[in-house]
């Protein structure tokens, strides 16, 4: 098997010059802080989030650190935990992280995998019994993403076999052969379903930016360990969909929800998705090593990042949540701040403007000051415009996971290492 190195080591890195003032001391200091925080978050999930009574990981811990041992468990949370510890083991070789990855892998296999109809269940109860058996493309994408990463870390062939099978299910069951793209959801037995929403806050639309972005992310990771021609073609199709259907040429943002024929159903702007998508699109083009797409996507990446800096950044360097109906949602959620750091570093590696580094330092300071919970561990879900913590959100939950922040930390650590080695 031929392994493809992580994207952060493939991106062109610019040497230090008068036009590229790489601040080696500042970057080294930043890297050390990132490594400390990575260990702190992983320690939380390795100690506080394990379900010692029923197996796997807890479905909920509230903002005060109270464990809700009978909370249901979601496919997204569990897949993201598996990805996190697999990537942590792969990059650090810490055997403790491998034990956590093994624990997560076996729990997903034993409780979330549908052995009768294939695919993965959306939700199980605290005992591991399925309570929502619907088949969501989003959940399958994260299962692929996590199992491909587990294979990268451990060479477990069962994991790769499952990831390949789920890729085929997405292509066979969810791909729209008429209008292209992937539909959102089906029933347990792969029949049409009326309510396709990921959550109550989402529109009930048959196609979304969010699902397409994470299918692209999953396929990119799978291609690293399985450079299959059909998989490559699917990645190219997804890049085309983003270029021609999802990116709004008039605003420079992602459109979020669509009808089957790609008629836009929402005018909301998600700044976190814009800057997360910026680097994930670039990653996909580089993973498949398509030269023409790399050059094209780099322009798209920089435009998405620059637009986010211009329209979505507060004066303190943090990222607003959304903009809709001419009104800003000025809360600062944890995951857009994490993704913005990666997007900014990716932009710097493409075009070494000092403004991108300055924005990273400023954002990191905001995260340290306002989002890190120094008492109960992990990061708060969100703070308001003034940095006040919202004391109603979970620390661990169906959507509160270690994937965004640990991935950002690992990405930046590796990218800084690459910059310093040039």
KEMARTOR-501951 format. One line per field, with one value per residue (C-alpha): residue in one letter; x, y, z. Coordinates in pm, 1 decimal, always signed. Example, Ala and Ser with C-alpha at 12.3 -4.5 7.8 and 13.67 -1.06 7.14 Angstrom:
! KEMARTOR-501951
type [a|s]
east [+1230.0|+1367.0]
north [-450.0|-106.0]
up [+780.0|+714.0]
***
This chain:
! KEMARTOR-501951
type [x|x|x|x|x|x|x|x|x|x|x|x|x|x|x|x|x|x|x|x|x|x|x|x|x|x|x|x|x|x|x|x|x|x|x|x|x|x|x|x|x|x|x|x|x|x|x|x|x|x|x|x|x|x|x|x|x|x|x|x|x|x|x|x|x|x|x|x|x|x|x|x|x|x|x|x|x|x|x|x|x|x|x|x|x|x|x|x|x|x|x|x|x|x|x|x|x|x|x|x|x|x|x|x|x|x|x|x|x|x|x|x|x|x|x|x|x|x|x|x|x|x|x|x|x|x|x|x|x|x|x|x|x|x|x|x|x|x|x|x|x|x|x|x|x|x|x|x|x|x|x|x|x|x|x|x|x|x|x|x|x|x|x|x|x|x|x|x|x|x|x|x|x|x|x|x|x|x|x|x|x|x|x|x|x|x|x|x|x|x|x|x|x|x|x|x|x|x|x|x|x|x|x|x|x|x|x|x|x|x|x|x|x|x|x|x|x|x|x|x|x|x|x|x|x|x|x|x|x|x|x|x|x|x|x|x|x|x|x|x|x|x|x|x|x|x|x|x|x|x|x|x|x|x|x|x|x|x|x|x|x|x|x|x|x|x|x|x|x|x|x|x|x|x|x|x|x|x|x|x|x|x|x|x|x|x|x|x|x|x|x|x|x|x|x|x|x|x|x|x|x|x|x|x|x|x|x|x|x|x|x|x|x|x|x|x|x|x|x|x|x|x|x|x|x|x|x|x|x|x|x|x|x|x|x|x|x|x|x|x|x|x|x|x|x|x|x|x|x|x|x|x|x|x|x|x|x|x|x|x|x|x|x|x|x|x|x|x|x|x|x|x|x|x|x|x|x|x|x|x|x|x|x|x|x|x|x|x|x|x|x|x|x|x|x|x|x|x|x|x|x|x|x|x|x|x|x|x|x|x|x|x|x|x|x|x|x|x|x|x|x|x]
east [+0.0|+129.7|+74.4|+25.8|+177.6|-46.5|-138.0|+42.1|+372.8|+276.3|+187.9|+457.6|+649.7|+818.4|+1169.0|+1241.3|+1307.6|+1235.8|+889.7|+831.6|+929.6|+883.8|+898.5|+1084.5|+1092.2|+722.1|+631.6|+840.9|+675.5|+333.4|+409.5|+509.1|+185.1|-16.0|+149.5|+73.9|-289.6|-318.9|-201.5|-441.5|-745.8|-653.1|-604.0|-959.0|-1109.0|-887.9|-991.0|-1318.5|-1511.4|-1473.5|-1790.7|-1645.1|-1979.2|-2136.1|-1839.2|-1704.9|-1739.1|-2004.8|-2271.9|-2283.4|-2086.4|-2234.8|-2050.4|-1967.1|-1815.3|-2112.9|-2126.1|-2463.2|-2412.2|-2749.2|-2727.0|-2764.7|-2455.5|-2428.1|-2247.3|-2081.0|-1934.7|-1802.2|-1654.5|-1484.2|-1338.6|-1199.4|-1048.1|-896.6|-715.8|-611.7|-454.4|-298.2|-140.1|-22.1|+147.2|+284.9|+322.9|+183.0|+55.6|-205.4|-375.0|-375.1|-560.7|-826.2|-849.2|-885.2|-1159.4|-1349.7|-1303.4|-1442.3|-1734.6|-1839.2|-1806.6|-2010.5|-2286.9|-2311.7|-2245.3|-2568.4|-2482.6|-2824.6|-2870.8|-2514.8|-2406.3|-2406.9|-2687.1|-2736.9|-2779.6|-2767.9|-2877.2|-2638.6|-2639.4|-2538.3|-2875.9|-2978.7|-3255.6|-3234.5|-3149.9|-3173.5|-2887.8|-2736.4|-2475.2|-2302.6|-2260.5|-2127.5|-1875.4|-1738.2|-1729.4|-1515.0|-1299.1|-1239.4|-1188.1|-945.0|-749.7|-752.8|-607.2|-340.0|-243.3|-268.5|-283.8|-597.1|-727.6|-1081.7|-1098.4|-996.0|-1240.5|-1527.9|-1425.3|-1421.2|-1764.0|-1914.6|-1766.9|-1950.3|-2275.1|-2249.4|-2196.3|-2474.6|-2740.7|-2685.9|-2542.3|-2797.4|-2737.6|-2970.2|-2859.9|-2536.7|-2433.1|-2534.9|-2872.1|-2883.0|-3058.2|-3245.0|-3428.9|-3271.0|-3340.8|-3229.1|-3575.3|-3664.0|-3722.9|-3925.1|-3713.8|-3352.0|-3222.4|-2898.9|-3038.6|-3338.4|-3162.8|-3101.2|-3334.0|-3507.5|-3337.6|-3225.6|-2873.0|-2638.4|-2295.6|-2210.3|-2262.6|-2075.1|-1781.8|-1743.8|-1785.3|-1500.0|-1294.8|-1362.9|-1282.8|-954.1|-849.3|-953.4|-758.6|-440.7|-452.6|-651.3|-562.8|-848.0|-948.2|-1321.8|-1255.6|-1041.8|-1320.4|-1565.4|-1330.4|-1307.5|-1687.5|-1709.8|-1457.5|-1664.5|-1980.3|-1817.6|-1684.3|-2005.1|-2288.7|-2190.9|-1961.2|-2165.9|-1972.3|-2147.2|-2062.9|-1756.7|-1926.5|-2068.4|-2439.9|-2568.3|-2887.8|-3028.1|-3315.0|-3244.1|-3169.4|-2934.8|-3172.8|-3042.9|-3272.0|-3087.3|-2909.5|-2724.8|-2344.7|-2143.1|-1799.5|-1661.4|-1760.8|-1617.4|-1269.9|-1282.7|-1387.4|-1105.5|-834.1|-1030.3|-1081.0|-710.1|-632.1|-847.5|-680.7|-335.6|-416.8|-521.7|-225.8|-425.9|-202.9|-472.6|-711.6|-441.4|-377.3|-747.4|-835.6|-555.8|-722.1|-1052.4|-883.7|-731.7|-1057.6|-1252.4|-994.2|-966.9|-1345.2|-1369.4|-1103.3|-1280.1|-1639.5|-1634.5|-1353.9|-1419.0|-1169.5|-1033.8|-932.5|-1211.2|-1463.3|-1832.6|-2068.4|-2306.1|-2461.4|-2826.8|-3097.8|-2848.7|-2785.3|-2464.9|-2476.3|-2182.9|-2134.1|-1791.8|-1829.1|-1531.3|-1508.3|-1489.5|-1199.6|-1013.6|-1082.1|-985.5|-635.7|-584.5|-738.2|-511.4|-199.9|-296.5|-337.8|+4.1|+163.0|+8.6|+83.3|+311.2|+147.2|+241.3|-121.0|-218.9|+33.6|-68.4|-430.2|-330.9|-146.4|-439.4|-692.5|-484.0|-471.4|-851.1|-883.5|-646.2|-821.0|-1186.7|-1244.5|-1009.0|-1170.7|-882.9|-1101.1|-1305.2|-1101.1|-1157.0|-1297.8|-1625.5|-1878.5|-1908.5|-1875.2|-2073.1|-1948.3|-1788.2|-1618.2|-1873.6|-1918.8|-2261.4|-2329.2|-2588.5|-2382.0|-2234.1|-1864.1|-1925.1|-2235.3|-2388.9|-2203.6|-1940.3|-1635.9|-1253.2|-1221.2|-1212.7|-974.5|-734.8|-720.7|-637.8|-363.3|-213.4|-235.4|-60.5|+209.5|+293.4|+272.7|+498.8|+744.3|+742.8|+799.9|+1093.5|+1254.0|+1261.5]
north [+0.0|+341.8|+603.4|+968.0|+1210.6|+1462.2|+1767.3|+2007.8|+1860.1|+1883.0|+2251.3|+2470.8|+2633.7|+2965.5|+3038.0|+3327.2|+3648.5|+4018.5|+3952.1|+3647.3|+3737.6|+3399.5|+3478.9|+3169.4|+3257.8|+3344.5|+3033.3|+2809.5|+2957.7|+2913.7|+2551.1|+2475.7|+2627.3|+2430.1|+2104.9|+2174.5|+2244.4|+1933.7|+1719.4|+1896.7|+1832.9|+1472.0|+1416.4|+1541.3|+1300.6|+1013.2|+1053.6|+1243.3|+1130.1|+751.1|+559.4|+319.0|+153.3|+99.5|+116.1|+364.1|+731.1|+930.3|+1097.1|+1412.8|+1616.0|+1952.9|+2285.3|+2230.6|+1890.7|+1687.4|+1349.6|+1242.8|+868.5|+788.0|+1032.1|+887.1|+859.7|+999.6|+864.0|+1199.1|+1235.2|+880.4|+895.7|+1224.2|+1075.0|+785.5|+1024.2|+1237.2|+962.1|+787.6|+1108.9|+1180.8|+836.5|+862.6|+1196.7|+1143.1|+763.2|+789.2|+439.9|+583.3|+749.8|+420.2|+258.6|+528.7|+483.6|+106.6|+158.5|+389.8|+169.5|-139.0|+50.7|+188.5|-155.5|-320.8|-61.3|+181.9|-44.1|-182.8|-546.5|-614.9|-329.4|-187.6|+165.0|+322.3|+419.1|+784.9|+736.8|+471.2|+485.5|+482.8|+101.8|+98.1|-2.8|+181.7|+436.4|+628.2|+399.7|+655.8|+666.8|+1013.7|+1082.5|+1310.8|+1022.7|+789.8|+1054.0|+1081.1|+705.2|+693.0|+979.8|+812.2|+457.4|+575.0|+760.5|+456.5|+256.4|+523.0|+497.0|+122.2|-53.1|-232.7|-388.8|-430.9|-54.1|+10.5|-252.6|-76.5|+266.0|+134.9|-24.5|+297.3|+493.0|+259.3|+305.1|+683.3|+647.5|+391.6|+520.6|+895.1|+1019.8|+1207.0|+1086.6|+1351.2|+1676.6|+1549.1|+1579.1|+1380.5|+1376.1|+1415.8|+1113.7|+787.4|+546.2|+249.5|+38.9|+303.5|+431.6|+802.4|+995.8|+1314.3|+1482.4|+1501.1|+1749.3|+1698.4|+1893.3|+2102.6|+2425.2|+2311.3|+2350.3|+2039.2|+2051.6|+1752.9|+1889.1|+2096.6|+2251.0|+2096.1|+1736.9|+1787.5|+1947.3|+1655.8|+1394.1|+1570.6|+1567.2|+1196.9|+1104.5|+1296.3|+1102.7|+772.3|+851.3|+886.1|+514.3|+393.4|+591.5|+447.9|+596.0|+594.2|+767.4|+1028.9|+1094.1|+1143.4|+1397.9|+1584.1|+1583.0|+1732.9|+2004.8|+2090.6|+2107.2|+2351.5|+2560.6|+2577.7|+2519.2|+2595.6|+2898.7|+3212.7|+3409.7|+3733.7|+3720.5|+3495.2|+3280.3|+2929.7|+2889.6|+2648.9|+2467.8|+2358.6|+2185.5|+1872.7|+2085.2|+2314.0|+2606.3|+2798.4|+2779.2|+2997.5|+3332.9|+3272.2|+3299.1|+3065.6|+3217.9|+2904.1|+2686.3|+2935.1|+2927.4|+2555.5|+2483.9|+2700.1|+2468.4|+2144.9|+2225.9|+2294.4|+1971.3|+1766.2|+1908.5|+1838.8|+1488.6|+1378.5|+1577.4|+1746.1|+2035.7|+2229.5|+2208.2|+2299.5|+2633.3|+2704.1|+2601.9|+2811.1|+3120.9|+3005.2|+2937.6|+3283.5|+3448.3|+3260.4|+3343.4|+3710.0|+3746.7|+3591.0|+3825.8|+4123.0|+4037.5|+3779.7|+3881.4|+4090.2|+4353.7|+4113.7|+3866.1|+3614.7|+3489.5|+3573.8|+3281.0|+3379.0|+3657.7|+3629.9|+3877.1|+4164.0|+4069.3|+3930.1|+3643.4|+3774.8|+3472.2|+3312.3|+2932.2|+2708.6|+2530.2|+2831.6|+2970.9|+2641.2|+2609.1|+2971.1|+2907.7|+2630.9|+2832.8|+3126.5|+2910.4|+2739.8|+3080.1|+3185.2|+2877.4|+2965.6|+3337.0|+3440.2|+3760.4|+3860.5|+3960.9|+3593.6|+3512.1|+3817.7|+3702.7|+3355.3|+3499.9|+3727.1|+3447.8|+3212.6|+3476.0|+3500.4|+3122.2|+3111.9|+3397.4|+3313.3|+2957.1|+2735.2|+2608.2|+2603.2|+2457.1|+2175.4|+2109.3|+2127.6|+2442.4|+2617.0|+2580.4|+2955.9|+3300.1|+3611.0|+3922.6|+4044.6|+3715.6|+3606.5|+3229.9|+3086.3|+2851.9|+2630.3|+2446.8|+2098.9|+2028.0|+1689.9|+1624.7|+1511.6|+1792.2|+1892.6|+1683.9|+1691.8|+1694.5|+2062.6|+2188.0|+1891.4|+1880.9|+2251.3|+2202.9|+1903.9|+2077.4|+2390.3|+2194.2|+2002.5|+2306.5|+2513.2|+2226.4|+2229.2|+2603.6|+2581.1|+2299.6|+2497.8]
up [+0.0|-95.0|+171.3|+79.1|+325.6|+504.6|+301.8|+532.0|+419.3|+51.0|+35.0|-111.2|+172.1|+113.7|+235.0|+463.2|+274.5|+293.5|+148.1|+369.3|+725.5|+892.9|+1261.9|+1380.1|+1750.7|+1761.4|+1565.7|+1791.1|+2096.2|+1939.8|+1854.3|+2213.1|+2341.2|+2087.6|+2194.2|+2559.5|+2479.7|+2262.7|+2554.4|+2789.8|+2567.7|+2499.0|+2871.4|+2931.4|+2679.1|+2799.4|+3162.7|+3196.2|+2887.5|+2911.3|+2997.9|+3251.3|+3322.9|+2979.5|+2743.8|+2493.5|+2572.0|+2753.3|+2546.5|+2755.7|+3009.7|+3096.0|+3119.3|+3488.7|+3420.4|+3544.9|+3370.8|+3232.6|+3231.4|+3072.1|+2783.2|+2432.2|+2213.5|+1862.3|+1558.6|+1492.0|+1841.1|+1840.7|+1490.2|+1574.2|+1891.8|+1687.5|+1432.6|+1709.9|+1895.8|+1574.6|+1443.7|+1782.5|+1792.3|+1432.7|+1491.7|+1844.4|+1875.7|+2228.0|+2310.5|+2544.2|+2250.1|+2062.1|+2351.0|+2326.6|+1949.5|+1993.3|+2251.5|+2018.7|+1711.6|+1882.9|+2035.1|+1695.5|+1537.6|+1812.6|+1848.8|+1555.6|+1256.9|+1107.8|+1040.5|+886.5|+637.8|+624.7|+708.2|+1053.6|+1289.4|+1376.1|+1752.1|+2023.3|+2386.2|+2680.4|+2672.5|+2306.2|+2162.3|+1842.6|+1902.1|+1573.7|+1283.7|+1004.3|+755.3|+728.3|+459.5|+710.1|+956.7|+687.7|+584.9|+937.7|+971.0|+656.0|+781.3|+1117.6|+992.7|+724.3|+993.9|+1221.2|+933.5|+875.4|+1240.3|+1301.2|+959.4|+1078.7|+754.6|+891.2|+930.7|+570.8|+444.4|+624.0|+494.6|+136.9|+179.8|+315.6|+26.3|-210.4|-14.5|-46.7|-420.1|-468.7|-229.3|-189.9|-520.6|-733.9|-1089.5|-1237.8|-1074.7|-915.7|-554.9|-247.7|-75.8|+299.3|+448.1|+400.2|+626.6|+799.7|+489.8|+236.8|+145.4|+101.4|+421.0|+472.7|+740.6|+623.5|+880.1|+1071.2|+1366.2|+1463.5|+1365.6|+1006.9|+711.0|+586.2|+247.4|+37.1|-13.7|+198.9|+185.2|+519.9|+411.6|+84.1|+267.3|+504.1|+233.4|+53.2|+373.8|+424.3|+66.5|+82.9|+391.0|+238.5|-79.9|+126.0|+202.1|-98.8|-413.8|-617.1|-955.6|-879.2|-548.2|-724.0|-972.4|-684.5|-527.8|-859.3|-883.3|-536.0|-619.4|-926.8|-717.3|-477.4|-761.9|-964.4|-715.4|-357.0|-374.6|-434.2|-694.6|-598.2|-226.7|-205.7|+60.8|+65.8|+10.2|+274.2|+169.0|-166.9|-345.3|-547.3|-855.4|-657.1|-612.7|-309.7|-4.5|+248.1|+251.5|+579.0|+591.3|+815.0|+864.0|+1027.1|+733.4|+485.0|+636.5|+719.1|+362.6|+230.9|+356.2|+304.3|-65.0|-96.9|+86.6|-151.5|-463.2|-322.0|-196.8|-545.7|-685.7|-959.5|-1072.2|-1254.5|-962.1|-711.9|-880.5|-920.7|-565.7|-417.3|-559.7|-411.1|-76.4|-53.0|-153.2|+114.1|+380.8|+281.0|+273.1|+618.6|+755.1|+605.3|+697.0|+977.5|+1213.4|+1524.2|+1636.7|+1900.4|+1628.5|+1692.0|+1439.1|+1452.2|+1415.6|+1132.3|+930.2|+828.8|+728.2|+766.3|+1130.3|+1280.8|+1527.3|+1728.9|+1951.1|+1918.0|+1898.2|+1970.3|+1636.5|+1398.3|+1601.7|+1566.9|+1194.5|+1134.9|+1267.2|+1011.7|+731.0|+807.7|+822.8|+498.2|+334.5|+467.5|+315.1|-21.1|-7.2|+281.3|+398.7|+749.9|+808.3|+811.2|+1085.1|+1283.8|+1265.5|+1394.1|+1694.1|+1776.7|+1743.6|+1955.6|+2227.0|+2217.1|+2246.6|+2543.5|+2718.1|+2656.8|+2535.7|+2735.1|+3053.5|+3300.7|+3576.3|+3420.8|+3108.0|+2731.2|+2563.5|+2625.4|+2345.8|+2297.6|+2445.6|+2359.7|+2183.7|+2506.6|+2590.0|+2851.6|+2874.8|+2791.9|+3084.5|+2918.2|+2659.7|+2693.0|+2726.6|+2566.8|+2360.6|+2035.5|+1852.7|+2110.6|+2034.5|+2031.4|+1653.0|+1557.3|+1823.7|+1834.1|+1454.9|+1443.8|+1699.9|+1518.6|+1181.3|+1305.7|+1488.4|+1171.2|+945.5|+1173.1|+1177.3|+797.8|+785.4|+1024.3|+824.5|+499.2]
***
